[in-house]
Amino acid sequence: MQKIIRYIHSHKSLFRIILAALIIWGMYKYFPYLLMDKPYIHTIEPDKMIERTFIDGHNLLKISGTNLKNIIGVYINGVYESDCTVTSSSGEELTLSLPPQYYQEAQNLSIQIEVRINSDLTCISNKCTVSILPEETLPVPLIDKTMPPLLCYDDTLLQPVSVYGENFTTDSVVSVNGTPYLTVYDESAESLSIQIPYERWCSEEDLALQVIQYYNGDPTQVKSRKFFLETDRAERKTNSRQRQWIRYPFLAQSFGEMEGLADTNSKEAFLYNYERGQRLFGVRMTFSSDCVLYGDYMSSPEQETILPKSFVQAQRDSEVTLLRFEDICELMHDYEDIYIYTSLQDVQDLRSFHATCQYMLAYVAQTDPEILERLIIPVQDKASYHLLLELEPLANIVYAPGNPTPSEDEIVDFLRSADVNAMILPWEIITPSLNEALRELPCPIYASDLEDDDDIIYALANGASGIASEELPVEHWQVLEAGFQTSDAKIPSVSPIQSENSAFLIDYLHALNSERYLILFSAKDEASSQLTPAIQMAMRLLGLASIPTDAFQYSYIAVIENGTVSYEEYSNSFLQYAGNHEGVELYVESGGFNVGNVSSIQVNGTEYSLNQRGLNIVVYDTLLGRVMDSVCFDLYDGVTPSFSEN
């Protein structure tokens, strides 16, 4: 020991330097810890919850405190938890997501937050507890009955339903078909009350009701068994109105064109076209500012943005005689052979549809019930269809969907559940595939949104029973219809009018419709932008079904062997095909812009694809035993053909 002491005394300077270095290092490392404001948790919300509860659907906890920044870790019950996620953080608040396993059983969770002070020093906060309570904390609800016991239309669009049973509280919520509804608890009646919108139940035969116990504003797994509330759908009357009016294939919208003047909805237009044999009319109805329902006169597109006028002002500003709904009913009384289709311009939702139909049907019932047989009312969806049947079971109903335009599957689904007299659809979606889908659901189709003669003939050729137009003169329609019926009308290959190259592509596809050809398709870069309905129809006539519409820059391969599609696929991935046709070796590649940007079509090992942007096509003549043609149609911006030099 004396040697050590003598050594230290003899090296005092060295040890002073070492001691000073240790003091400086210690002050650097630990002095900030002594001076800093340490992280501190004040509260956690919620601090209590029922086991198996998902807070906000994501197990989120909101933590309030001080110095909650630079967070590097979370400790639960003293153990670092790497799967915790801090979704948002500030100096005083943070949102924390815990792994689901912590909510699966009753327990207490001690939560701590670790923050970084500097590159070497961290600090852990105080502990704050979250209690996971057992499900037995809440009573299990039981549904005994509902009032009404059968859900029926009661002249309102919000049907009140009271649920009776046991173990209901102010935190009990009624769900209908899995959707929670605003719930009012009546302690004296021991019931829960909700209001169900008509559109939510009118198409259902029954509704699955459950009472869910909430805790601290969040749904738990404590819920009643399902209770099924029946609706009157099975007892509801169906539409049995005779379809007398569909014998007229031309619907003159807005009372028809009159000497170059269209879209007037006027008495003059009605009289003008009635004298020319027209019997089926449409009128665009709107409400004036003083609540008069009348046929709107649209003299210019700019008027569409003008606020509603009073009826007197609208009549003063128009050049023709406007007709109120009451006037239209009087016309129907005086002209017993006319039919009126009421296009409801102001109807934007079920509530406005309800009010407008009530207005019209009540007036007809009070003044001249017989004209109801000749009044035609459009519906846009299942809810408006069922509501109209509630108001008038014998109404003439037309399915006229609004925007967005429904798909073929949506149209078929509607017709399977509704008995309508006819449909009014945009001409572009009246296609052979739609007619095939409707084979077992016959329903007359009137084509709308027509711009020229080609559109009309095109729609009729694709299965439309008639057309609806406000601009086409009655006499011109009669000529077109006669020409179509006698096959004198030339069915256009493309509509609306497109470029010469578009027509060429369609004619080219028509020319390939032969059993002697082996046809190979391969898309490169982008080949869907200009696939118009007419081009799609030409492709479908070849048997193609998976046409890449709405598939920007997708890959696409199709193989047609002797008139039969043997392979067809489109994808946002790179595609390859290899096959053999009666000894002819085939290999096809297709890569959209982001997956190779390539086209390859090989026949017996020889490359024939032009490998250009668009739809590359190679035609092999099985009769002659050689490739007959190789082309590419660029469909990115217009239709631009390219041809093989050979």
C-alpha positions in Angstrom: 0.0 0.0 0.0 2.8 2.4 0.9 4.4 1.6 -2.5 1.1 2.6 -4.2 0.9 5.8 -2.1 4.5 6.7 -3.0 3.8 6.0 -6.6 0.8 8.3 -6.6 2.8 11.0 -4.9 5.5 10.7 -7.4 3.0 11.0 -10.3 0.7 13.6 -8.9 0.5 15.5 -12.2 -0.6 12.4 -14.2 -3.3 11.5 -11.7 -4.6 15.1 -11.7 -4.9 14.9 -15.5 -6.8 11.6 -15.2 -9.1 12.8 -12.5 -9.9 16.0 -14.4 -10.7 13.9 -17.5 -13.0 11.7 -15.5 -14.8 14.7 -14.1 -15.2 16.3 -17.5 -16.5 13.0 -19.0 -18.9 12.5 -16.1 -20.3 16.0 -16.4 -20.8 15.6 -20.2 -22.5 12.2 -19.7 -24.6 12.8 -16.6 -24.9 16.5 -16.1 -27.6 16.9 -18.8 -29.5 14.1 -17.1 -29.5 16.1 -13.8 -30.6 19.3 -15.5 -33.1 18.1 -18.1 -36.9 17.9 -17.7 -37.5 14.2 -17.6 -40.4 12.7 -19.6 -43.5 12.4 -17.5 -46.9 10.7 -18.3 -49.9 12.5 -16.8 -52.8 10.5 -18.3 -53.6 7.7 -20.8 -56.9 7.6 -22.6 -58.6 5.3 -22.3 -57.2 4.1 -19.0 -59.8 1.3 -18.8 -61.2 -0.9 -21.5 -62.9 -4.3 -21.9 -60.8 -7.2 -23.1 -60.9 -7.8 -26.9 -61.9 -4.2 -27.6 -60.3 -2.4 -30.5 -60.0 1.2 -29.7 -60.8 3.3 -32.8 -60.3 0.0 -34.7 -56.6 0.2 -34.2 -55.9 -0.2 -30.5 -54.8 3.4 -30.2 -54.0 5.0 -26.9 -53.7 8.8 -26.4 -50.9 9.7 -23.9 -50.7 13.2 -22.4 -47.7 14.5 -20.4 -44.5 16.5 -20.7 -41.3 16.1 -22.6 -42.7 13.4 -24.8 -40.4 13.8 -27.7 -37.4 12.0 -29.2 -39.1 8.7 -28.3 -37.0 5.6 -28.9 -39.0 2.9 -27.0 -42.0 1.8 -25.1 -41.9 -0.5 -22.1 -45.0 -2.6 -21.0 -44.8 -4.1 -17.6 -41.1 -3.2 -17.5 -40.3 -5.1 -20.8 -39.3 -3.3 -24.0 -41.9 -3.8 -26.7 -40.6 -3.5 -30.2 -44.0 -3.9 -31.9 -45.4 -0.7 -30.4 -46.0 2.1 -32.9 -46.0 5.8 -32.2 -48.4 7.2 -34.9 -48.1 10.8 -33.9 -46.1 12.7 -31.3 -45.5 16.2 -29.9 -43.9 17.4 -26.8 -47.1 17.0 -24.7 -49.2 14.3 -26.6 -48.6 11.1 -28.5 -50.7 8.4 -30.0 -49.6 4.9 -29.3 -50.6 1.6 -31.0 -50.2 -1.5 -28.9 -50.0 -5.1 -30.3 -53.4 -6.8 -30.2 -52.3 -9.5 -27.8 -52.3 -7.1 -24.9 -56.1 -6.7 -25.2 -56.9 -10.4 -25.4 -57.2 -11.0 -21.6 -57.9 -9.1 -18.4 -54.8 -7.5 -16.9 -53.1 -4.3 -15.8 -50.6 -2.8 -18.3 -47.8 -0.6 -16.8 -46.6 1.7 -19.6 -43.4 3.7 -19.8 -41.9 5.9 -22.5 -38.2 6.0 -23.2 -36.7 9.2 -24.8 -33.2 10.1 -26.0 -31.3 13.0 -24.3 -28.2 12.8 -26.4 -26.2 10.3 -28.4 -25.3 8.4 -25.2 -28.0 9.1 -22.7 -31.7 8.0 -22.6 -34.3 8.5 -19.9 -37.4 6.4 -19.0 -40.7 8.0 -17.9 -42.8 7.2 -14.9 -45.2 4.3 -15.0 -48.9 4.8 -15.9 -51.4 2.0 -15.8 -54.0 0.9 -18.3 -56.5 -1.6 -16.9 -57.9 -4.3 -19.3 -61.2 -5.4 -17.6 -62.9 -8.8 -18.1 -65.9 -9.0 -20.4 -68.0 -10.1 -17.4 -67.8 -6.4 -16.3 -70.6 -5.7 -18.7 -74.0 -7.4 -18.8 -74.8 -9.4 -21.9 -77.8 -7.8 -23.7 -80.8 -9.8 -24.9 -83.4 -8.7 -27.5 -86.9 -10.0 -26.9 -88.9 -8.1 -29.5 -89.2 -5.0 -31.7 -91.8 -2.5 -32.4 -93.0 -2.6 -35.1 -92.7 -6.4 -35.4 -92.8 -6.1 -39.2 -91.0 -3.2 -40.9 -93.3 -1.4 -43.3 -93.3 1.9 -45.2 -95.2 4.5 -43.1 -95.1 7.6 -45.4 -91.7 8.6 -44.1 -88.1 7.8 -45.2 -86.9 7.2 -41.6 -88.6 4.2 -40.1 -88.5 4.3 -36.3 -87.8 1.0 -34.6 -87.8 0.3 -30.8 -85.9 -2.7 -29.5 -87.0 -4.3 -26.2 -85.1 -6.7 -24.1 -82.8 -7.0 -21.1 -79.5 -5.5 -19.9 -79.7 -2.4 -22.0 -77.8 0.7 -20.8 -77.0 4.2 -22.0 -73.9 2.7 -23.6 -75.8 0.1 -25.6 -75.9 0.6 -29.4 -78.1 -1.1 -31.9 -76.4 -2.4 -35.1 -78.4 -3.3 -38.3 -76.7 -5.7 -40.7 -73.4 -4.9 -39.0 -73.8 -1.1 -39.1 -74.1 0.7 -35.8 -77.0 3.3 -35.6 -77.5 6.3 -33.5 -79.3 4.8 -30.5 -81.5 6.4 -27.8 -81.9 4.6 -24.5 -85.3 4.9 -22.7 -84.7 3.7 -19.1 -88.4 3.8 -18.2 -89.4 1.6 -21.1 -86.2 -0.4 -21.0 -85.9 0.0 -24.7 -83.5 1.3 -27.4 -84.7 3.4 -30.3 -83.2 3.9 -33.8 -84.3 5.2 -37.1 -83.6 3.1 -40.3 -83.4 5.0 -43.6 -85.8 3.5 -46.2 -83.0 2.8 -48.7 -81.3 0.6 -46.1 -84.1 -1.9 -45.7 -86.5 -1.7 -48.7 -84.6 -4.4 -50.7 -84.1 -6.7 -47.8 -86.5 -9.5 -46.6 -85.2 -9.2 -43.1 -82.6 -7.2 -41.0 -80.1 -8.6 -38.5 -80.3 -6.6 -35.3 -77.8 -6.8 -32.5 -77.3 -4.8 -29.3 -73.6 -4.0 -28.7 -72.3 -2.9 -25.3 -69.9 0.1 -25.7 -67.4 1.1 -23.0 -65.8 4.5 -22.9 -67.2 5.2 -26.4 -65.7 2.1 -28.0 -67.5 -1.1 -29.1 -66.8 -4.3 -27.1 -67.3 -7.9 -28.0 -70.2 -8.1 -25.5 -73.3 -8.2 -27.7 -76.6 -9.9 -28.0 -77.5 -12.7 -30.3 -78.8 -11.6 -33.7 -82.5 -10.8 -33.8 -84.1 -10.8 -37.3 -86.6 -8.1 -38.0 -88.7 -9.0 -41.1 -89.7 -6.5 -43.7 -92.8 -6.4 -45.9 -90.8 -7.0 -49.0 -92.3 -10.5 -49.5 -95.8 -9.1 -49.1 -95.2 -6.0 -51.3 -97.2 -5.7 -54.4 -95.3 -6.0 -57.7 -95.7 -3.7 -60.7 -98.5 -5.3 -62.8 -99.2 -2.3 -65.0 -99.8 -3.2 -68.6 -97.0 -1.9 -70.9 -99.1 -0.3 -73.5 -96.8 2.6 -74.2 -93.8 0.5 -75.2 -95.3 -0.1 -78.6 -94.0 3.3 -79.4 -90.3 3.1 -80.2 -89.6 6.9 -80.2 -89.7 8.9 -77.0 -89.8 12.6 -77.8 -88.0 14.1 -74.9 -89.0 17.7 -73.9 -92.1 17.2 -76.1 -89.8 16.9 -79.2 -88.1 19.0 -81.7 -90.1 21.8 -83.3 -88.8 23.4 -86.6 -85.2 23.4 -85.4 -86.1 24.4 -81.8 -85.4 21.7 -79.3 -85.6 21.1 -75.5 -88.5 23.5 -75.0 -90.9 21.3 -72.9 -93.6 23.6 -74.3 -97.2 23.3 -75.3 -96.3 24.4 -78.8 -93.8 21.5 -79.2 -96.4 19.0 -78.0 -99.1 20.2 -80.4 -96.6 20.3 -83.3 -95.4 16.7 -82.8 -98.8 15.3 -81.9 -100.1 16.5 -85.3 -97.2 14.5 -86.8 -98.3 11.2 -85.1 -96.1 11.3 -82.0 -97.8 9.8 -79.0 -95.0 9.1 -76.5 -93.6 12.2 -74.9 -91.1 13.1 -72.3 -91.0 16.3 -70.2 -88.2 17.5 -68.0 -89.8 18.6 -64.8 -88.4 21.1 -62.3 -89.6 23.1 -59.4 -89.8 26.9 -59.6 -88.7 29.1 -56.7 -92.4 29.3 -55.6 -92.7 25.5 -55.6 -94.5 25.0 -58.9 -93.7 21.8 -60.7 -93.4 22.6 -64.4 -91.7 21.6 -67.7 -88.5 23.5 -67.8 -87.6 25.6 -70.9 -83.9 25.5 -71.6 -83.2 28.1 -74.2 -79.4 28.1 -73.8 -76.8 26.0 -71.9 -75.9 29.0 -69.7 -79.4 28.8 -68.1 -78.4 25.6 -66.4 -76.5 27.5 -63.7 -79.2 30.1 -63.1 -81.0 29.9 -59.7 -84.7 28.8 -59.9 -87.2 31.5 -60.9 -90.8 31.8 -60.0 -93.1 30.2 -62.5 -94.5 33.6 -63.6 -90.9 34.9 -64.2 -89.9 31.7 -66.1 -93.0 32.1 -68.3 -92.2 35.8 -68.9 -88.6 35.0 -70.0 -89.5 32.1 -72.3 -90.5 32.3 -76.0 -93.1 29.5 -75.7 -95.9 28.4 -73.4 -94.6 26.6 -70.3 -96.7 23.8 -68.8 -97.2 23.2 -65.1 -97.7 19.6 -64.0 -101.4 20.4 -63.6 -101.5 21.6 -67.3 -99.8 18.4 -68.4 -102.5 16.4 -66.6 -105.1 18.4 -68.4 -103.5 17.6 -71.7 -103.5 13.9 -70.8 -107.2 14.2 -70.0 -107.9 16.0 -73.4 -105.7 13.7 -75.4 -106.5 10.2 -74.3 -103.9 8.5 -76.6 -100.7 10.1 -75.3 -98.2 8.9 -72.7 -96.0 11.2 -70.6 -92.6 10.3 -69.3 -91.7 12.6 -66.4 -87.9 13.3 -66.3 -87.4 14.6 -62.8 -84.6 17.1 -63.1 -84.4 18.3 -59.5 -84.3 14.8 -58.0 -80.8 14.3 -56.5 -81.6 12.0 -53.6 -84.4 9.7 -52.3 -85.9 12.5 -50.2 -86.5 14.8 -53.2 -87.7 11.8 -55.3 -90.2 11.0 -52.5 -91.5 14.6 -52.3 -91.8 14.9 -56.1 -93.7 11.6 -56.5 -96.0 12.4 -53.7 -96.8 15.7 -55.3 -97.6 14.2 -58.7 -99.5 11.1 -57.5 -101.6 13.0 -55.0 -102.7 15.5 -57.7 -103.5 12.7 -60.1 -105.5 10.8 -57.5 -107.5 13.9 -56.7 -108.2 15.1 -60.2 -108.2 12.3 -62.7 -107.0 8.8 -61.5 -107.4 7.3 -65.0 -104.4 9.2 -66.4 -102.2 7.3 -64.1 -102.2 4.5 -66.7 -100.4 6.8 -69.1 -98.0 8.5 -66.6 -94.5 7.1 -66.7 -92.1 7.7 -63.8 -88.3 6.9 -63.9 -86.3 5.3 -61.0 -82.6 5.4 -60.6 -81.9 2.5 -58.2 -83.6 -0.2 -56.0 -84.5 2.3 -53.3 -86.4 4.6 -55.6 -88.0 1.6 -57.3 -89.4 0.1 -54.0 -90.4 3.6 -52.8 -92.4 4.2 -55.9 -94.2 0.9 -55.5 -95.1 1.9 -51.9 -96.6 5.1 -53.2 -98.3 3.6 -56.2 -98.2 -0.2 -56.9 -99.6 0.2 -60.4 -97.2 2.9 -61.6 -95.5 2.8 -65.0 -91.9 2.4 -64.0 -88.8 3.0 -66.2 -85.2 2.3 -65.0 -83.2 5.3 -65.9 -79.9 5.2 -63.9 -78.0 8.4 -63.3 -74.3 9.0 -63.0 -72.1 7.1 -62.7 -73.3 4.8 -65.5 -73.9 1.4 -64.1 -72.0 -1.7 -65.2 -73.6 -4.6 -67.0 -73.6 -6.6 -63.7 -75.3 -3.8 -61.9 -78.0 -3.5 -64.6 -78.6 -7.3 -64.4 -78.7 -7.2 -60.6 -81.3 -4.4 -60.7 -83.6 -6.2 -63.2 -83.4 -9.5 -61.2 -85.0 -7.7 -58.2 -87.3 -5.2 -60.0 -90.2 -5.4 -62.4 -89.9 -2.3 -64.6 -91.6 -1.6 -67.9 -88.4 -0.5 -69.8 -84.9 1.0 -69.4 -83.4 4.2 -70.7 -79.7 3.8 -71.1 -76.9 5.7 -72.8 -76.4 4.3 -76.3 -72.7 3.5 -75.6 -73.5 0.7 -73.1 -76.1 -1.0 -75.3 -73.8 -3.8 -76.6 -74.1 -7.4 -77.7 -72.7 -8.5 -74.4 -75.4 -6.6 -72.5 -78.1 -8.2 -74.6 -76.6 -11.6 -73.9 -76.6 -10.8 -70.2 -80.3 -9.8 -70.4 -81.3 -12.8 -72.4 -83.3 -14.3 -69.5 -84.5 -10.8 -68.3 -86.3 -9.3 -71.3 -86.8 -5.6 -70.9 -87.2 -3.1 -73.7 -84.3 -0.6 -73.9 -84.5 3.0 -75.1 -81.2 4.5 -76.2 -80.4 8.0 -75.0 -77.6 10.6 -75.4 -77.7 10.2 -79.1 -75.9 12.8 -81.3 -76.4 11.6 -84.9 -77.9 9.0 -87.2 -75.0 6.7 -86.8 -75.6 6.5 -83.0 -79.2 5.7 -83.6 -78.7 2.9 -86.1 -75.8 1.6 -84.0 -78.0 1.4 -80.9 -80.8 -0.3 -82.8 -78.4 -2.8 -84.3 -77.2 -3.7 -80.8 -80.6 -4.5 -79.5 -82.2 -1.2 -78.5 -86.0 -1.3 -78.8 -86.3 2.4 -79.3 -84.7 5.8 -78.7 -85.2 8.8 -76.5 -84.2 12.2 -78.0 -85.2 15.8 -77.6 -83.4 16.9 -80.9 -84.5 14.4 -83.5 -87.4 15.5 -85.6 -90.3 13.0 -85.6 -90.3 12.8 -89.4 -86.6 12.0 -89.4 -87.0 9.2 -86.9 -89.8 7.7 -89.0 -87.4 7.6 -92.0 -84.6 6.0 -90.0 -86.8 3.4 -88.4 -88.3 2.4 -91.8 -84.8 2.1 -93.3 -83.6 0.0 -90.4 -86.7 -2.3 -90.5 -86.2 -2.9 -94.2 -82.4 -3.2 -93.9 -81.9 -0.2 -96.2 -80.0 1.6 -93.4 -76.2 1.1 -93.4 -75.2 0.0 -89.9 -72.1 2.1 -89.1 -68.9 0.3 -88.1 -68.0 3.1 -85.7 -70.0 5.6 -83.7 -69.8 8.4 -82.7 -68.1 9.5 -85.9 -64.4 8.8 -85.5 -61.2 9.1 -87.5 -60.7 7.2 -90.7 -58.1 5.1 -88.9 -60.6 4.1 -86.3 -63.0 2.8 -89.0 -60.0 1.0 -90.6 -59.2 -0.8 -87.4 -62.9 -1.9 -87.0 -63.1 -3.0 -90.6 -59.7 -4.9 -90.2 -61.1 -6.8 -87.2 -64.3 -7.6 -89.1 -62.1 -9.0 -92.0 -60.4 -11.4 -89.5 -63.6 -13.1 -88.6 -62.8 -16.3 -90.5 -62.1 -19.8 -89.4 -59.1 -20.0 -91.8 -57.0 -17.6 -89.7 -54.8 -18.0 -86.7 -54.7 -14.6 -85.1 -52.2 -13.5 -82.4 -52.5 -10.2 -80.4 -49.8 -8.7 -78.2 -49.9 -5.3 -76.5 -46.8 -3.1 -75.9 -46.6 0.0 -73.8 -50.3 1.2 -73.8 -53.1 -0.3 -75.9 -56.4 0.6 -74.1 -56.9 4.4 -74.3 -58.8 4.5 -77.6 -60.7 1.2 -77.3 -64.1 2.8 -78.1 -67.3 0.9 -77.7 -67.4 0.3 -81.5 -63.8 -1.2 -81.4 -64.7 -3.3 -78.4 -67.8 -4.6 -80.2 -65.6 -5.6 -83.2 -63.3 -7.4 -80.9 -66.1 -9.2 -79.1 -67.4 -10.4 -82.5 -64.1 -12.3 -82.8 -65.0 -14.0 -79.5 -62.7 -11.9 -77.3 -64.0 -11.2 -73.8 -61.2 -10.0 -71.6 -60.7 -6.8 -73.6 -58.3 -4.4 -71.6 -60.6 -1.5 -71.2 -59.7 0.8 -68.2 -56.3 -1.0 -68.1 -53.9 1.7 -68.8 -50.4 0.4 -69.8 -51.4 -3.2 -69.1 -50.0 -6.3 -70.9 -52.4 -8.2 -73.2 -52.2 -11.4 -75.2 -54.9 -13.1 -77.2 -54.8 -16.2 -79.5 -57.7 -17.1 -81.8 -57.4 -20.4 -83.6 -59.8 -21.1 -86.4 -62.5 -18.8 -85.0 -62.1 -20.0 -81.4 -60.4 -18.0 -78.7 -57.8 -20.4 -77.2 -56.1 -17.9 -74.9 -56.8 -14.4 -73.7 -55.4 -12.5 -70.7 -54.6 -8.9 -69.6 -52.5 -8.0 -66.6 -50.4 -5.4 -65.0 -47.6 -8.0 -65.0 -45.5 -9.3 -67.9 -47.3 -12.0 -69.9 -46.0 -14.9 -72.0 -47.7 -17.6 -74.1 -46.4 -20.7 -75.8 -48.4 -23.2 -77.8 -48.7 -25.4 -80.8 -51.4 -25.2 -83.4 -51.4 -28.3 -85.7 -47.7 -28.3 -85.8 -47.2 -24.5 -85.9 -45.1 -23.4 -82.9 -46.3 -20.2 -81.3 -44.7 -17.9 -78.8 -46.1 -14.5 -77.7 -44.8 -11.9 -75.2 -46.5 -8.8 -73.9 -45.2 -6.1 -71.6 -46.9 -2.9 -70.7 -45.0 0.3 -70.2 -43.8 -0.6 -66.7 -43.3 -4.3 -67.1 -40.9 -4.7 -70.1 -42.5 -2.4 -72.7 -42.2 -5.1 -75.3 -44.1 -7.1 -77.9 -43.0 -10.4 -79.4 -45.0 -12.7 -81.7 -43.0 -15.7 -83.0 -44.3 -18.3 -85.5 -42.1 -21.3 -85.9 -39.3 -19.4 -84.2 -39.5 -16.3 -86.5 -40.3 -12.9 -85.1 -43.2 -11.1 -86.8 -44.4 -8.6 -84.2 -43.7 -4.9 -85.2 -42.9 -4.4 -81.5 -44.4 -0.9 -81.6 -46.6 0.9 -79.0 -50.2 -0.3 -79.2 -51.9 -3.5 -80.3 -49.6 -5.7 -82.4 -51.4 -8.3 -84.5 -50.0 -11.2 -86.6 -52.3 -13.2 -88.9 -51.4 -16.7 -90.0 -53.3 -18.3 -92.9 -53.8 -22.0 -92.0 -55.0 -22.7 -95.5 -51.8 -21.3 -97.2 -49.6 -22.2 -94.3 -47.8 -18.9 -93.9 -48.0 -15.5 -92.1 -50.3 -13.2 -94.1 -50.0 -9.9 -92.2 -48.3 -8.1 -89.4 -49.7 -4.8 -88.2 -49.8 -2.5 -85.1 -52.5 -0.1 -84.1 -51.2 2.7 -81.8 -54.1 3.4 -79.4 -52.5 5.9 -77.1 -53.7 9.2 -78.7 -56.1 8.4 -81.5 -55.7 5.3 -83.7 -52.5 5.1 -85.8 -51.8 2.0 -87.9 -48.4 0.7 -88.8 -47.7 -2.1 -91.4 -45.0 -4.6 -92.0 -42.7 -3.7 -94.9 -43.1 -7.3 -96.2 
